[in-house]
């Protein structure tokens, strides 16, 4: 997905607690949510707001064996993938390289910094709209 992004595109970013997620007037084909245990509150809020008929794929980096016990809430079409952190690229490589056209992608962790260039695409070559929620740290 974002591995093939174009440099120079503009992205939108927010800080924690700045505003709740609201579904756009024209819902995307699906949602790709990427984060870790620190992102769970934001992902839980998004899952509560996303319409029940829209698919959701969530990839979360697992740092501790109890991370999958964190409450994410319920969404009938959500598939949650917990990815054990083996190295800095584990989470990035767990996300399938597929056609994400018309999907909304939200990234809420620095664990995918190698995947997403913060100067990079709002709409990448694979078609997903990328939204960086909590990109913190030494991003380029």
ABEGO torsion letter per residue (X at the ends): XAAABBBGBBBBBBBBGABBBBBBABBBABBBBBBBAAAAAAAAAAAAABBAABBBBBBBBBABAAAAABBAEBBAABBBBBBBBABAAAAAAABBBBBABGBBBBBABAAAAAABBAABBABBAAGBBBBBAABBEABX
